[in-house]
Amino acid sequence: MTNPTSRVRGTGLPASHKPGTTTVTKAFGLKHLLELRTRHESGSPAAHLADLVLDTAREADRLAEELRRHADHARERLDSVLVDVTAARYAQQMQHLGAVLATYRALGSETPQPATQGAGSVPPGAASAAARHVSYGPLPAAGRRRVGRCPCVCNSGGFCGGCGHAGCGGR
């Protein structure tokens, strides 16, 4: 049978899509991505921020791969709650990557400028607000929403709760 949907799971080619690395590459360009990795190893004052950019991108890639694995096996044995938590954490990680990229760009003239606008671009001021509310732990329960202004790029009047940001109460 040649129907691709009848293929035994796990026998296909592994996915090579890495959204975190792709976002950094689109934001800086391939040449500047290599420069970012060099700066990461140099020990310069911007090295810690370059390290944060690379670590954040790697974490987003890892979460995307985990989400892909969950999606492959969700119908067979995984509970939908685990998939929802991973999807929310992935959305949060991509938001964090955008904030880190914006902060890195704001560092100064020695920072590589973006090759294109779009992926990873965060409005000014959102990066510092998002950095104050980043959490690497589990997302807060939906019932414990915070009061105030949403630090996410959604720019809602209050904490929206729908953008996946930890400070907004997740999804």
CYANA upper distance limits for C-alpha pairs under 8 A (distance plus 0.5 A):
  1 MET  CA      6 SER  CA      8.21
  2 THR  CA      6 SER  CA      8.31
  3 ASN  CA      7 ARG  CA      7.80
  7 ARG  CA     11 THR  CA      7.88
  7 ARG  CA     12 GLY  CA      8.37
  9 ARG  CA     72 ASP  CA      8.07
 17 HIS  CA     22 THR  CA      8.48
 18 LYS  CA     22 THR  CA      6.50
 18 LYS  CA     60 ALA  CA      8.45
 18 LYS  CA     61 ASP  CA      5.55
 18 LYS  CA     64 ALA  CA      7.73
 18 LYS  CA     65 GLU  CA      8.40
 19 PRO  CA     23 THR  CA      6.43
 19 PRO  CA     57 ALA  CA      8.34
 19 PRO  CA     60 ALA  CA      7.36
 19 PRO  CA     61 ASP  CA      6.39
 19 PRO  CA     64 ALA  CA      7.72
 20 GLY  CA     24 VAL  CA      6.92
 20 GLY  CA     56 THR  CA      7.95
 20 GLY  CA     57 ALA  CA      4.62
 20 GLY  CA     58 ARG  CA      6.83
 20 GLY  CA     59 GLU  CA      8.08
 20 GLY  CA     60 ALA  CA      5.51
 20 GLY  CA     61 ASP  CA      5.69
 20 GLY  CA     94 MET  CA      7.58
 20 GLY  CA     97 LEU  CA      7.94
 21 THR  CA     25 THR  CA      6.56
 21 THR  CA     57 ALA  CA      5.96
 21 THR  CA     58 ARG  CA      7.46
 21 THR  CA     61 ASP  CA      7.50
 22 THR  CA     26 LYS  CA      6.55
 23 THR  CA     27 ALA  CA      6.54
 23 THR  CA     57 ALA  CA      8.39
 23 THR  CA    119 ALA  CA      6.11
 23 THR  CA    120 GLY  CA      6.56
 24 VAL  CA     28 PHE  CA      6.54
 24 VAL  CA     29 GLY  CA      8.10
 24 VAL  CA     33 LEU  CA      7.64
 24 VAL  CA     57 ALA  CA      7.65
 24 VAL  CA    101 LEU  CA      8.13
 24 VAL  CA    120 GLY  CA      7.81
 25 THR  CA     29 GLY  CA      5.28
 25 THR  CA     30 LEU  CA      5.94
 25 THR  CA     33 LEU  CA      6.59
 26 LYS  CA     30 LEU  CA      8.31
 26 LYS  CA    114 PRO  CA      7.90
 26 LYS  CA    115 ALA  CA      6.98
 26 LYS  CA    116 THR  CA      6.78
 26 LYS  CA    119 ALA  CA      6.98
 27 ALA  CA    101 LEU  CA      8.31
 27 ALA  CA    113 GLN  CA      8.36
 27 ALA  CA    114 PRO  CA      5.12
 27 ALA  CA    115 ALA  CA      6.31
 27 ALA  CA    116 THR  CA      6.54
 27 ALA  CA    117 GLN  CA      7.40
 27 ALA  CA    118 GLY  CA      8.15
 27 ALA  CA    119 ALA  CA      6.81
 27 ALA  CA    120 GLY  CA      6.79
 27 ALA  CA    121 SER  CA      8.16
 28 PHE  CA     32 HIS  CA      5.94
 28 PHE  CA     33 LEU  CA      6.61
 28 PHE  CA    112 PRO  CA      6.87
 28 PHE  CA    113 GLN  CA      6.65
 28 PHE  CA    114 PRO  CA      4.83
 28 PHE  CA    115 ALA  CA      5.71
 28 PHE  CA    116 THR  CA      8.13
 29 GLY  CA     33 LEU  CA      6.64
 29 GLY  CA    114 PRO  CA      7.32
 29 GLY  CA    115 ALA  CA      5.68
 29 GLY  CA    116 THR  CA      8.41
 30 LEU  CA     34 LEU  CA      7.00
 31 LYS  CA     35 GLU  CA      7.00
 32 HIS  CA     36 LEU  CA      6.47
 32 HIS  CA    112 PRO  CA      6.64
 33 LEU  CA     37 ARG  CA      6.84
 34 LEU  CA     38 THR  CA      6.76
 35 GLU  CA     39 ARG  CA      6.54
 36 LEU  CA     40 HIS  CA      6.56
 36 LEU  CA     50 ALA  CA      6.65
 37 ARG  CA     41 GLU  CA      7.06
 37 ARG  CA     50 ALA  CA      7.86
 37 ARG  CA     54 LEU  CA      8.25
 38 THR  CA     42 SER  CA      6.74
 39 ARG  CA     43 GLY  CA      7.66
 39 ARG  CA     44 SER  CA      7.40
 39 ARG  CA     46 ALA  CA      7.77
 39 ARG  CA     47 ALA  CA      6.18
 39 ARG  CA     50 ALA  CA      7.27
 40 HIS  CA     44 SER  CA      8.40
 40 HIS  CA     46 ALA  CA      8.24
 40 HIS  CA     47 ALA  CA      5.09
 40 HIS  CA     48 HIS  CA      7.56
 40 HIS  CA     50 ALA  CA      5.73
 40 HIS  CA     51 ASP  CA      5.96
 41 GLU  CA     47 ALA  CA      7.48
 42 SER  CA     47 ALA  CA      7.20
 43 GLY  CA     47 ALA  CA      5.88
 43 GLY  CA     48 HIS  CA      8.39
 46 ALA  CA     50 ALA  CA      6.61
 47 ALA  CA     51 ASP  CA      6.44
 48 HIS  CA     52 LEU  CA      6.72
 49 LEU  CA     53 VAL  CA      6.75
 49 LEU  CA    104 TYR  CA      7.09
 50 ALA  CA     54 LEU  CA      6.77
 50 ALA  CA    104 TYR  CA      8.00
 51 ASP  CA     55 ASP  CA      6.49
 52 LEU  CA     56 THR  CA      6.39
 52 LEU  CA    100 VAL  CA      7.91
 53 VAL  CA     57 ALA  CA      6.72
 53 VAL  CA     97 LEU  CA      7.46
 53 VAL  CA    100 VAL  CA      6.61
 53 VAL  CA    101 LEU  CA      7.10
 53 VAL  CA    104 TYR  CA      8.32
 54 LEU  CA     58 ARG  CA      6.66
 55 ASP  CA     59 GLU  CA      6.61
 56 THR  CA     60 ALA  CA      6.73
 56 THR  CA     93 GLN  CA      7.72
 56 THR  CA     96 HIS  CA      7.99
 56 THR  CA     97 LEU  CA      6.29
 56 THR  CA    100 VAL  CA      8.48
 57 ALA  CA     61 ASP  CA      6.72
 57 ALA  CA     97 LEU  CA      6.97
 58 ARG  CA     62 ARG  CA      6.66
 59 GLU  CA     63 LEU  CA      6.64
 59 GLU  CA     93 GLN  CA      7.90
 60 ALA  CA     64 ALA  CA      6.59
 60 ALA  CA     90 TYR  CA      6.83
 60 ALA  CA     93 GLN  CA      6.18
 60 ALA  CA     94 MET  CA      6.79
 60 ALA  CA     97 LEU  CA      8.38
 61 ASP  CA     65 GLU  CA      6.73
 62 ARG  CA     66 GLU  CA      6.70
 63 LEU  CA     67 LEU  CA      6.49
 63 LEU  CA     86 THR  CA      7.66
 63 LEU  CA     89 ARG  CA      8.21
 63 LEU  CA     90 TYR  CA      6.19
 64 ALA  CA     68 ARG  CA      6.60
 64 ALA  CA     90 TYR  CA      7.08
 65 GLU  CA     69 ARG  CA      6.74
 66 GLU  CA     70 HIS  CA      6.68
 66 GLU  CA     86 THR  CA      8.25
 67 LEU  CA     71 ALA  CA      6.60
 67 LEU  CA     83 VAL  CA      7.42
 67 LEU  CA     86 THR  CA      6.74
 67 LEU  CA     87 ALA  CA      7.08
 67 LEU  CA     90 TYR  CA      8.46
 68 ARG  CA     72 ASP  CA      6.73
 69 ARG  CA     73 HIS  CA      6.92
 70 HIS  CA     74 ALA  CA      5.98
 70 HIS  CA     78 LEU  CA      7.61
 70 HIS  CA     83 VAL  CA      6.75
 71 ALA  CA     75 ARG  CA      8.39
 71 ALA  CA     83 VAL  CA      7.92
 73 HIS  CA     77 ARG  CA      6.77
 73 HIS  CA     78 LEU  CA      7.01
 74 ALA  CA     78 LEU  CA      5.25
 74 ALA  CA     79 ASP  CA      7.38
 74 ALA  CA     80 SER  CA      7.56
 74 ALA  CA     83 VAL  CA      8.11
 78 LEU  CA     82 LEU  CA      7.65
 78 LEU  CA     83 VAL  CA      8.21
 79 ASP  CA     83 VAL  CA      7.58
 80 SER  CA     84 ASP  CA      6.72
 81 VAL  CA     85 VAL  CA      6.66
 82 LEU  CA     86 THR  CA      6.67
 83 VAL  CA     87 ALA  CA      6.54
 84 ASP  CA     88 ALA  CA      6.58
 85 VAL  CA     89 ARG  CA      6.58
 85 VAL  CA    139 LEU  CA      8.38
 86 THR  CA     90 TYR  CA      6.52
 87 ALA  CA     91 ALA  CA      6.72
 88 ALA  CA     92 GLN  CA      6.68
 88 ALA  CA    164 GLY  CA      5.76
 88 ALA  CA    165 HIS  CA      8.46
 88 ALA  CA    170 GLY  CA      7.14
 88 ALA  CA    171 ARG  CA      7.10
 89 ARG  CA     93 GLN  CA      6.59
 89 ARG  CA    138 PRO  CA      8.44
 89 ARG  CA    139 LEU  CA      8.02
 89 ARG  CA    164 GLY  CA      7.78
 90 TYR  CA     94 MET  CA      6.75
 91 ALA  CA     95 GLN  CA      6.77
 91 ALA  CA    163 CYS  CA      8.30
 91 ALA  CA    164 GLY  CA      6.32
 91 ALA  CA    165 HIS  CA      8.10
 92 GLN  CA     96 HIS  CA      6.63
 92 GLN  CA    164 GLY  CA      6.03
 92 GLN  CA    165 HIS  CA      5.75
 92 GLN  CA    166 ALA  CA      7.51
 93 GLN  CA     97 LEU  CA      6.59
 94 MET  CA     98 GLY  CA      6.82
 95 GLN  CA     99 ALA  CA      6.87
 95 GLN  CA    152 CYS  CA      8.13
 95 GLN  CA    165 HIS  CA      8.06
 96 HIS  CA    100 VAL  CA      6.60
 96 HIS  CA    130 ALA  CA      7.74
 96 HIS  CA    131 ALA  CA      8.03
 96 HIS  CA    134 VAL  CA      7.67
 97 LEU  CA    101 LEU  CA      6.59
 97 LEU  CA    120 GLY  CA      7.33
 98 GLY  CA    102 ALA  CA      6.70
 98 GLY  CA    119 ALA  CA      8.18
 98 GLY  CA    120 GLY  CA      4.60
 98 GLY  CA    121 SER  CA      6.44
 98 GLY  CA    122 VAL  CA      6.46
 98 GLY  CA    127 ALA  CA      8.30
 99 ALA  CA    103 THR  CA      6.69
 99 ALA  CA    120 GLY  CA      7.99
 99 ALA  CA    121 SER  CA      8.38
 99 ALA  CA    122 VAL  CA      6.71
 99 ALA  CA    126 ALA  CA      7.61
 99 ALA  CA    127 ALA  CA      4.87
 99 ALA  CA    128 SER  CA      8.08
 99 ALA  CA    130 ALA  CA      7.07
 99 ALA  CA    131 ALA  CA      7.51
100 VAL  CA    104 TYR  CA      6.56
100 VAL  CA    127 ALA  CA      7.40
100 VAL  CA    131 ALA  CA      8.39
101 LEU  CA    105 ARG  CA      6.61
101 LEU  CA    120 GLY  CA      6.94
101 LEU  CA    121 SER  CA      7.96
102 ALA  CA    106 ALA  CA      6.69
102 ALA  CA    120 GLY  CA      7.92
102 ALA  CA    121 SER  CA      6.93
102 ALA  CA    122 VAL  CA      6.53
102 ALA  CA    124 PRO  CA      8.26
102 ALA  CA    127 ALA  CA      6.72
103 THR  CA    107 LEU  CA      6.97
103 THR  CA    127 ALA  CA      6.63
103 THR  CA    128 SER  CA      8.01
104 TYR  CA    111 THR  CA      7.61
105 ARG  CA    111 THR  CA      6.38
105 ARG  CA    112 PRO  CA      7.59
105 ARG  CA    113 GLN  CA      7.20
106 ALA  CA    111 THR  CA      8.35
107 LEU  CA    111 THR  CA      6.98
117 GLN  CA    121 SER  CA      7.09
122 VAL  CA    126 ALA  CA      6.98
122 VAL  CA    127 ALA  CA      7.25
122 VAL  CA    153 VAL  CA      6.98
123 PRO  CA    127 ALA  CA      7.97
123 PRO  CA    153 VAL  CA      7.37
125 GLY  CA    129 ALA  CA      6.95
126 ALA  CA    130 ALA  CA      6.30
126 ALA  CA    151 PRO  CA      6.40
126 ALA  CA    152 CYS  CA      6.87
126 ALA  CA    153 VAL  CA      6.94
127 ALA  CA    131 ALA  CA      6.49
128 SER  CA    132 ARG  CA      6.98
129 ALA  CA    133 HIS  CA      7.34
129 ALA  CA    151 PRO  CA      5.62
129 ALA  CA    152 CYS  CA      8.26
130 ALA  CA    134 VAL  CA      6.72
130 ALA  CA    151 PRO  CA      5.68
130 ALA  CA    152 CYS  CA      6.65
133 HIS  CA    151 PRO  CA      8.12
133 HIS  CA    166 ALA  CA      7.54
133 HIS  CA    167 GLY  CA      6.24
134 VAL  CA    165 HIS  CA      8.43
134 VAL  CA    166 ALA  CA      7.15
134 VAL  CA    167 GLY  CA      7.97
135 SER  CA    139 LEU  CA      8.26
135 SER  CA    166 ALA  CA      6.81
139 LEU  CA    166 ALA  CA      5.89
139 LEU  CA    169 GLY  CA      7.27
139 LEU  CA    170 GLY  CA      6.44
140 PRO  CA    144 ARG  CA      7.24
140 PRO  CA    145 ARG  CA      8.49
140 PRO  CA    166 ALA  CA      7.03
140 PRO  CA    167 GLY  CA      8.36
140 PRO  CA    169 GLY  CA      5.85
140 PRO  CA    170 GLY  CA      7.14
141 ALA  CA    145 ARG  CA      8.25
141 ALA  CA    169 GLY  CA      6.66
141 ALA  CA    170 GLY  CA      7.89
142 ALA  CA    161 GLY  CA      8.11
142 ALA  CA    169 GLY  CA      5.57
142 ALA  CA    170 GLY  CA      6.95
142 ALA  CA    171 ARG  CA      7.73
143 GLY  CA    169 GLY  CA      8.11
144 ARG  CA    169 GLY  CA      7.11
145 ARG  CA    159 PHE  CA      7.88
145 ARG  CA    161 GLY  CA      7.91
145 ARG  CA    167 GLY  CA      8.25
145 ARG  CA    168 CYS  CA      6.68
145 ARG  CA    169 GLY  CA      5.61
146 ARG  CA    159 PHE  CA      7.05
146 ARG  CA    167 GLY  CA      7.25
146 ARG  CA    168 CYS  CA      6.92
146 ARG  CA    169 GLY  CA      7.66
147 VAL  CA    158 GLY  CA      7.35
147 VAL  CA    159 PHE  CA      7.04
148 GLY  CA    158 GLY  CA      5.87
148 GLY  CA    159 PHE  CA      6.79
149 ARG  CA    156 SER  CA      7.79
149 ARG  CA    157 GLY  CA      6.36
149 ARG  CA    158 GLY  CA      4.87
149 ARG  CA    159 PHE  CA      6.20
150 CYS  CA    154 CYS  CA      8.11
150 CYS  CA    155 ASN  CA      6.69
150 CYS  CA    156 SER  CA      6.54
150 CYS  CA    157 GLY  CA      7.28
150 CYS  CA    158 GLY  CA      5.73
150 CYS  CA    159 PHE  CA      4.85
150 CYS  CA    160 CYS  CA      7.03
150 CYS  CA    167 GLY  CA      8.12
150 CYS  CA    168 CYS  CA      7.22
151 PRO  CA    155 ASN  CA      7.53
151 PRO  CA    159 PHE  CA      8.40
151 PRO  CA    167 GLY  CA      8.41
152 CYS  CA    163 CYS  CA      8.05
152 CYS  CA    165 HIS  CA      7.40
154 CYS  CA    163 CYS  CA      7.56
156 SER  CA    160 CYS  CA      6.64
159 PHE  CA    167 GLY  CA      7.88
159 PHE  CA    168 CYS  CA      5.33
159 PHE  CA    169 GLY  CA      8.38
160 CYS  CA    168 CYS  CA      6.36
161 GLY  CA    165 HIS  CA      7.91
161 GLY  CA    168 CYS  CA      5.05
161 GLY  CA    169 GLY  CA      5.71
161 GLY  CA    170 GLY  CA      6.03
161 GLY  CA    171 ARG  CA      6.10
162 GLY  CA    168 CYS  CA      7.99
162 GLY  CA    170 GLY  CA      7.07
162 GLY  CA    171 ARG  CA      5.31
163 CYS  CA    168 CYS  CA      7.93
163 CYS  CA    170 GLY  CA      7.42
163 CYS  CA    171 ARG  CA      6.99
164 GLY  CA    168 CYS  CA      7.63
164 GLY  CA    169 GLY  CA      7.94
164 GLY  CA    170 GLY  CA      4.89
164 GLY  CA    171 ARG  CA      5.60
165 HIS  CA    169 GLY  CA      7.33
165 HIS  CA    170 GLY  CA      5.99
165 HIS  CA    171 ARG  CA      8.47
166 ALA  CA    170 GLY  CA      5.90
